[in-house]
Amino acid sequence: MKINFLFILFSVFSIGGLSAQYEDIILEDYVYVTNIKSVSFFPSGLPLEPPIVYLGNRQSMILSFDDLDNQQKEFSYEIIHCNKDWTAFTDMERLEYIDGFQNEEIDDDAFSVNTFVPYINYQLPLPNPDLTWTISGNYLLIVYEGMDFDDRIPVITRRFMVVDKQVNVIQNGRRPRDVSKLRTHHEFDLFINNKDFPIIDPRNNIYVTMLQNYRWDSAIENLNPKFTVGDKMTIDNTGKISFPAYKEFRPIDIRTLDFTSNGINSIDLNAYGTDVLLDLGKPRRDSYYTTVPDANGQFVIQNKDQGTDRVGGDYANVIFTLQSRKMDEEVYVAGRFTDWKPDEMYRMRYEDSRELYIAEVKLKQGFYDFFYAVDIDGKLDPAPIEGSWADTENLYQVLVYLQEPGGRYDRLIGYLNFNSNKF
């Protein structure tokens, strides 16, 4: 009896301590300091794929980032299990979902070689010999500067998901029910096949999240099955699973700084570094749709000039210009490399004399997709500038969570990643 009481008491204090300890942590993809750049997190060998892996297989993920302070530092990391909609950490002890050690050092670092802008690149594979996960669900990776538990400061947070596949997800692209969306939106019906995996009360225990191009800011969450027939659950959206298709992304190809490529107006090498002026952008809201291959909003670090992608790529000052009337909302450069956030470093300023928006962003050599977007209630919306057309090709991710009666965490039991051109 005494042992049980002490265990309960310890658990209560652990949960309370956990909440207090992480009260400054943002449970989303976020960079906390300006000297950290080019943060990427993806399955090994698949830089354009989202950080989603399956439980029990050998697929690893790679976190990579640059520190432009160019001074060797101690960076440590930990991972924490989260609930299905990223509103809180899971009420579990670390040993219940982690096999290994937390707060280990990121010891794979490398100095840039022959670059105008010096930096140190850090890389972290997950899982690794120090740490792996033992259950499915949502996880948050936290990177700190410092090793001391009391003095460390957060510099990066990144979401990732581990899938314990028990069900199959089927999508059916359909014409939007709302006629006003016929030319502008993608709409879906979703079905879940749970053969050989019985689920008690699926209408109250199954939750589905759907994303477009791995954008969490526009995710449709907490969808429940409308009805079940045999082994098949139907997510009857009644028009709810509907996304603006937008247009194909605009490209930035700075894999080489020796000559201009498509979308680049000029490259200027000077005493301060490299300035890359993009072609003058114009609103596409009222323009016809054009099929252009893109990376669905993602980016990849790549260098064709010298050395390796990791430490041979230089940084350039990329200049964005958008010819437009002045808008009531703030205008931003937006893409995966901005974490789809209205961050000040990606805000465009308006020049009345030239009637255009301009922004300067420091980017490492690579290929980037982007939109021009406006800030509406704290979220970026490309539609007022880019427009939306149903023929646009996008990638969609469907995540199926199970809240078992009496369970202590949200299991991730199904995953589908598909292309809208394969309706």
C-alpha positions as CSV (number, residue, x, y, z in Angstrom):
1,M,0.0,0.0,0.0
2,K,2.8,2.3,0.8
3,I,4.5,1.6,-2.5
4,N,1.4,2.4,-4.5
5,F,0.9,5.7,-2.6
6,L,4.5,6.7,-3.2
7,F,4.2,5.8,-6.9
8,I,1.0,7.9,-7.3
9,L,2.6,10.8,-5.4
10,F,5.7,10.6,-7.6
11,S,3.5,10.6,-10.7
12,V,1.6,13.6,-9.7
13,F,4.7,15.6,-9.0
14,S,6.3,14.4,-12.3
15,I,3.3,15.5,-14.3
16,G,3.2,18.9,-12.6
17,G,7.0,19.3,-13.0
18,L,6.8,18.4,-16.7
19,S,4.2,21.1,-17.4
20,A,6.2,23.8,-15.5
21,Q,9.5,22.7,-17.1
22,Y,8.3,23.1,-20.6
23,E,6.0,26.1,-20.3
24,D,8.2,28.1,-22.7
25,I,8.2,25.3,-25.3
26,I,6.1,25.7,-28.4
27,L,4.6,22.4,-29.5
28,E,5.2,23.0,-33.2
29,D,8.0,23.5,-35.7
30,Y,9.8,26.5,-34.5
31,V,13.2,28.2,-34.4
32,Y,13.8,30.2,-31.3
33,V,17.0,32.1,-32.2
34,T,18.1,34.0,-35.3
35,N,21.6,32.4,-35.6
36,I,20.1,29.0,-36.4
37,K,19.4,28.5,-40.1
38,S,18.5,25.9,-42.7
39,V,16.7,23.5,-40.3
40,S,15.5,20.4,-42.1
41,F,14.1,17.2,-40.7
42,F,13.2,14.2,-42.9
43,P,13.4,10.5,-43.4
44,S,17.0,9.5,-44.3
45,G,17.5,9.8,-48.1
46,L,14.1,11.4,-48.7
47,P,14.6,15.2,-48.1
48,L,11.2,16.1,-49.6
49,E,9.2,13.7,-47.4
50,P,7.6,14.6,-44.1
51,P,9.1,13.3,-40.8
52,I,6.8,10.3,-40.5
53,V,8.2,6.8,-39.9
54,Y,6.8,3.4,-39.0
55,L,7.3,1.7,-35.6
56,G,9.7,-1.2,-35.7
57,N,11.3,-0.6,-39.1
58,R,14.9,0.6,-39.7
59,Q,13.9,3.9,-41.3
60,S,15.8,6.7,-39.6
61,M,15.3,10.5,-39.7
62,I,17.9,13.2,-40.1
63,L,17.9,16.6,-38.4
64,S,20.2,19.1,-39.9
65,F,20.8,22.7,-39.1
66,D,23.5,25.4,-39.3
67,D,24.7,27.8,-36.6
68,L,25.9,31.0,-38.2
69,D,27.6,32.1,-35.0
70,N,30.4,29.8,-36.3
71,Q,31.5,28.9,-32.8
72,Q,31.5,25.4,-31.5
73,K,28.7,24.9,-29.0
74,E,27.2,22.1,-27.0
75,F,23.7,21.2,-28.4
76,S,21.6,18.6,-26.6
77,Y,18.3,17.1,-27.4
78,E,15.3,15.2,-26.1
79,I,12.0,13.9,-27.5
80,I,8.6,14.1,-25.8
81,H,5.4,12.3,-26.6
82,C,2.4,14.5,-27.4
83,N,-1.4,14.0,-27.8
84,K,-3.1,13.7,-31.1
85,D,-3.8,17.4,-31.7
86,W,-0.5,18.8,-30.2
87,T,-2.3,20.6,-27.4
88,A,-0.3,18.9,-24.6
89,F,2.4,16.5,-23.7
90,T,1.3,13.0,-22.9
91,D,0.8,12.1,-19.2
92,M,3.4,9.3,-19.2
93,E,6.8,8.7,-17.7
94,R,9.7,8.9,-20.2
95,L,10.5,5.2,-19.7
96,E,7.1,4.3,-21.1
97,Y,7.9,5.6,-24.6
98,I,11.7,6.0,-24.7
99,D,14.3,3.3,-24.8
100,G,17.6,5.0,-24.0
101,F,18.9,8.3,-22.7
102,Q,17.6,11.9,-23.0
103,N,19.6,15.1,-23.0
104,E,22.5,13.6,-25.0
105,E,24.9,15.8,-27.0
106,I,24.6,16.3,-30.7
107,D,28.2,15.5,-31.5
108,D,28.2,15.3,-35.4
109,D,29.3,18.8,-36.4
110,A,31.3,20.1,-39.3
111,F,32.7,23.6,-40.2
112,S,31.8,25.2,-43.6
113,V,34.6,25.0,-46.2
114,N,35.5,27.9,-48.5
115,T,32.3,29.8,-48.0
116,F,31.8,33.5,-47.7
117,V,29.4,33.1,-44.8
118,P,31.0,30.8,-42.2
119,Y,28.9,28.4,-40.3
120,I,28.9,25.1,-38.4
121,N,26.5,22.3,-39.5
122,Y,25.1,19.9,-37.0
123,Q,23.3,16.6,-37.8
124,L,21.4,14.2,-35.6
125,P,20.0,10.8,-36.7
126,L,16.9,9.5,-35.0
127,P,16.6,6.8,-33.7
128,N,20.3,6.3,-32.8
129,P,22.3,4.1,-30.4
130,D,21.5,6.4,-27.5
131,L,17.7,6.7,-28.0
132,T,14.7,5.2,-29.8
133,W,10.9,5.2,-29.3
134,T,8.8,2.3,-28.3
135,I,5.2,3.4,-29.0
136,S,3.4,5.2,-31.9
137,G,2.0,8.7,-31.9
138,N,3.1,12.3,-32.1
139,Y,6.5,13.3,-30.8
140,L,8.2,16.6,-30.4
141,L,12.0,16.9,-30.8
142,I,13.5,19.7,-28.8
143,V,17.1,20.9,-29.4
144,Y,18.8,23.0,-26.7
145,E,21.9,25.0,-26.6
146,G,23.8,23.7,-23.5
147,M,24.0,20.5,-21.6
148,D,23.1,21.7,-18.1
149,F,19.5,20.9,-17.3
150,D,19.0,24.2,-15.5
151,D,20.8,26.5,-17.9
152,R,20.0,25.1,-21.4
153,I,17.9,27.2,-23.7
154,P,15.6,25.8,-26.5
155,V,16.7,26.7,-30.1
156,I,14.7,24.3,-32.3
157,T,11.5,22.3,-31.9
158,R,10.3,19.8,-34.6
159,R,7.3,17.6,-34.8
160,F,7.5,14.0,-36.0
161,M,5.2,11.0,-36.1
162,V,5.6,7.3,-35.5
163,V,3.0,5.0,-37.1
164,D,2.1,1.6,-35.8
165,K,0.1,0.5,-38.9
166,Q,-3.0,-1.4,-38.0
167,V,-5.5,0.0,-40.5
168,N,-5.6,0.9,-44.2
169,V,-6.7,4.4,-45.3
170,I,-8.5,4.9,-48.6
171,Q,-9.2,8.3,-50.1
172,N,-11.7,9.2,-52.8
173,G,-11.2,12.6,-54.5
174,R,-14.5,14.1,-55.5
175,R,-16.1,17.2,-56.9
176,P,-16.8,19.7,-54.2
177,R,-20.4,19.8,-52.9
178,D,-20.3,23.6,-52.8
179,V,-20.5,24.7,-56.4
180,S,-18.6,27.9,-55.5
181,K,-15.5,25.7,-54.9
182,L,-15.7,23.6,-58.1
183,R,-12.8,25.4,-59.7
184,T,-10.7,26.2,-56.7
185,H,-10.7,23.3,-54.1
186,H,-9.8,19.7,-53.6
187,E,-12.4,17.7,-51.7
188,F,-12.2,14.1,-50.3
189,D,-14.1,11.3,-48.8
190,L,-12.0,9.1,-46.5
191,F,-12.5,5.4,-45.6
192,I,-10.7,3.3,-43.0
193,N,-10.4,-0.5,-43.3
194,N,-9.8,-2.1,-40.0
195,K,-10.0,-5.8,-41.0
196,D,-8.2,-8.0,-38.3
197,F,-8.0,-5.0,-35.9
198,P,-11.3,-4.6,-34.0
199,I,-12.1,-1.2,-32.7
200,I,-14.6,-0.6,-29.9
201,D,-16.8,2.4,-30.5
202,P,-14.9,3.9,-33.5
203,R,-17.2,6.9,-33.7
204,N,-15.8,8.1,-30.3
205,N,-12.3,6.5,-30.4
206,I,-11.1,7.2,-33.9
207,Y,-9.8,10.7,-34.9
208,V,-8.4,11.6,-38.3
209,T,-6.1,14.5,-39.2
210,M,-5.5,15.5,-42.8
211,L,-2.8,17.9,-44.1
212,Q,-2.0,19.5,-47.4
213,N,1.7,19.5,-48.3
214,Y,2.5,18.8,-44.6
215,R,1.2,22.2,-43.6
216,W,0.0,22.0,-39.9
217,D,-1.3,25.5,-40.0
218,S,-4.1,24.5,-42.4
219,A,-4.7,21.0,-41.1
220,I,-8.2,19.6,-40.7
221,E,-8.3,17.8,-37.4
222,N,-10.5,15.6,-35.1
223,L,-12.6,14.0,-37.9
224,N,-14.6,11.0,-36.6
225,P,-16.2,8.1,-38.6
226,K,-19.8,8.9,-39.6
227,F,-20.8,5.2,-39.7
228,T,-19.2,1.7,-40.0
229,V,-20.2,-1.1,-42.2
230,G,-18.3,-4.4,-41.6
231,D,-14.6,-3.6,-41.6
232,K,-15.0,-0.3,-43.3
233,M,-15.4,3.1,-41.5
234,T,-16.6,6.1,-43.5
235,I,-15.4,9.6,-42.7
236,D,-18.4,11.5,-44.2
237,N,-17.1,14.9,-44.6
238,T,-20.3,16.7,-45.9
239,G,-17.9,19.1,-47.5
240,K,-15.6,19.6,-44.5
241,I,-12.5,17.8,-45.9
242,S,-12.0,20.6,-48.5
243,F,-8.7,22.4,-49.2
244,P,-8.0,25.4,-51.4
245,A,-5.8,23.9,-54.2
246,Y,-3.9,27.2,-54.7
247,K,-1.4,27.3,-57.6
248,E,1.9,25.5,-58.2
249,F,4.6,27.0,-56.1
250,R,7.1,29.6,-57.2
251,P,10.7,28.2,-57.4
252,I,14.1,29.5,-56.2
253,D,17.0,27.5,-57.6
254,I,20.2,28.7,-56.1
255,R,22.0,25.4,-56.3
256,T,24.7,27.3,-58.2
257,L,25.7,30.9,-57.7
258,D,27.9,30.9,-60.9
259,F,25.1,31.7,-63.2
260,T,21.4,32.5,-63.2
261,S,18.7,29.8,-63.6
262,N,14.9,29.9,-64.1
263,G,13.3,32.5,-61.8
264,I,16.6,34.3,-61.1
265,N,17.1,37.8,-62.5
266,S,20.6,38.4,-61.4
267,I,23.4,37.2,-59.1
268,D,25.8,39.9,-57.7
269,L,29.0,38.8,-56.0
270,N,30.3,41.7,-53.9
271,A,32.4,42.5,-50.9
272,Y,29.5,41.7,-48.5
273,G,28.6,38.3,-50.0
274,T,26.2,37.3,-52.7
275,D,23.0,39.0,-53.6
276,V,20.4,37.0,-55.6
277,L,17.6,39.1,-57.2
278,L,14.6,37.0,-58.1
279,D,12.4,37.8,-61.1
280,L,9.8,40.5,-60.4
281,G,6.8,38.7,-58.9
282,K,3.3,39.5,-59.9
283,P,0.0,38.4,-58.3
284,R,-1.4,35.3,-60.0
285,R,-4.9,35.4,-58.4
286,D,-6.6,36.3,-61.7
287,S,-4.1,34.5,-64.1
288,Y,-4.8,31.3,-65.8
289,Y,-3.4,28.0,-64.3
290,T,-0.1,26.8,-65.6
291,T,1.3,23.4,-65.0
292,V,4.8,23.8,-63.5
293,P,6.7,21.0,-61.7
294,D,7.3,21.9,-58.1
295,A,8.3,20.4,-54.8
296,N,5.0,21.0,-53.1
297,G,6.3,23.7,-50.9
298,Q,9.3,21.9,-49.7
299,F,13.0,22.7,-50.0
300,V,16.3,20.7,-50.3
301,I,19.8,21.9,-49.5
302,Q,22.0,21.2,-52.5
303,N,25.2,22.7,-53.9
304,K,26.5,22.3,-57.4
305,D,29.4,24.7,-57.1
306,Q,32.0,23.2,-54.8
307,G,32.4,20.7,-52.0
308,T,29.5,18.9,-50.3
309,D,25.9,20.0,-49.8
310,R,26.4,19.9,-46.1
311,V,29.4,22.3,-45.7
312,G,30.2,23.5,-49.2
313,G,27.0,25.4,-49.8
314,D,27.2,29.1,-49.2
315,Y,24.6,31.6,-48.0
316,A,23.1,34.2,-50.3
317,N,21.0,37.3,-49.7
318,V,17.9,36.4,-51.7
319,I,15.8,39.5,-52.7
320,F,12.1,39.0,-53.3
321,T,10.0,41.6,-55.1
322,L,6.2,41.6,-55.7
323,Q,4.6,44.2,-57.9
324,S,1.3,45.0,-56.2
325,R,-1.0,47.6,-54.8
326,K,-0.6,48.0,-51.1
327,M,-2.7,45.5,-49.3
328,D,-4.6,45.9,-46.0
329,E,-2.9,42.8,-44.6
330,E,0.8,42.2,-44.1
331,V,2.5,40.3,-46.9
332,Y,5.0,37.5,-46.3
333,V,7.3,35.1,-48.1
334,A,6.0,31.6,-47.2
335,G,7.0,28.0,-47.6
336,R,8.4,25.0,-45.7
337,F,11.6,26.9,-45.1
338,T,9.7,29.6,-43.2
339,D,7.7,27.0,-41.2
340,W,4.6,28.6,-42.8
341,K,4.7,31.3,-40.1
342,P,4.3,35.1,-40.3
343,D,7.7,35.6,-38.9
344,E,9.2,39.1,-39.0
345,M,12.3,38.0,-41.0
346,Y,10.0,36.9,-43.9
347,R,7.7,40.0,-43.8
348,M,7.8,42.1,-47.0
349,R,8.0,45.9,-46.7
350,Y,6.1,48.1,-49.1
351,E,7.8,50.8,-51.2
352,D,5.3,53.4,-52.3
353,S,7.6,55.0,-54.8
354,R,8.0,51.7,-56.8
355,E,4.6,50.2,-55.9
356,L,6.1,46.9,-54.9
357,Y,6.8,44.7,-51.9
358,I,10.4,43.7,-51.1
359,A,12.0,41.3,-48.7
360,E,15.6,40.1,-48.2
361,V,16.1,36.6,-46.8
362,K,19.4,34.8,-46.2
363,L,19.2,31.3,-47.7
364,K,21.7,28.5,-48.1
365,Q,22.3,27.1,-51.6
366,G,19.5,24.7,-52.6
367,F,16.1,24.5,-54.2
368,Y,13.2,26.2,-52.5
369,D,9.4,26.4,-53.2
370,F,7.5,29.5,-52.0
371,F,4.3,31.5,-52.1
372,Y,3.5,35.1,-51.4
373,A,0.9,35.1,-48.7
374,V,-1.0,37.5,-46.5
375,D,-1.4,37.3,-42.7
376,I,-5.1,36.7,-41.8
377,D,-5.6,36.3,-38.0
378,G,-2.1,34.9,-37.5
379,K,-2.2,32.4,-40.4
380,L,-0.7,32.7,-43.8
381,D,-3.2,32.6,-46.8
382,P,-1.7,32.5,-50.3
383,A,-5.0,32.8,-52.1
384,P,-5.4,36.6,-52.2
385,I,-2.1,36.8,-54.1
386,E,-1.6,33.4,-55.7
387,G,-5.2,32.5,-56.4
388,S,-6.5,28.9,-56.4
389,W,-7.2,26.4,-59.1
390,A,-8.5,22.8,-58.8
391,D,-6.0,21.4,-61.4
392,T,-3.1,22.2,-59.0
393,E,-1.1,19.1,-57.9
394,N,-0.6,18.8,-54.1
395,L,0.5,16.1,-51.7
396,Y,-1.9,15.1,-48.9
397,Q,-1.2,13.3,-45.6
398,V,-3.9,11.4,-43.6
399,L,-3.2,10.4,-40.0
400,V,-5.5,8.0,-38.1
401,Y,-5.4,8.2,-34.3
402,L,-6.9,5.8,-31.8
403,Q,-8.0,6.8,-28.3
404,E,-8.5,3.5,-26.5
405,P,-10.8,3.4,-23.5
406,G,-8.5,3.7,-20.5
407,G,-5.5,4.3,-22.7
408,R,-2.9,6.7,-21.6
409,Y,-1.8,8.0,-25.1
410,D,-3.1,8.5,-28.6
411,R,-1.9,5.7,-30.9
412,L,-1.2,6.5,-34.5
413,I,-2.5,3.4,-36.3
414,G,-2.9,4.5,-39.9
415,Y,-1.1,6.8,-42.4
416,L,-1.6,7.6,-46.1
417,N,0.5,10.0,-48.2
418,F,-1.0,10.6,-51.7
419,N,-0.8,12.9,-54.7
420,S,-4.0,14.8,-55.7
421,N,-3.3,14.0,-59.4
422,K,-4.0,10.3,-58.6
423,F,-7.7,10.8,-57.7
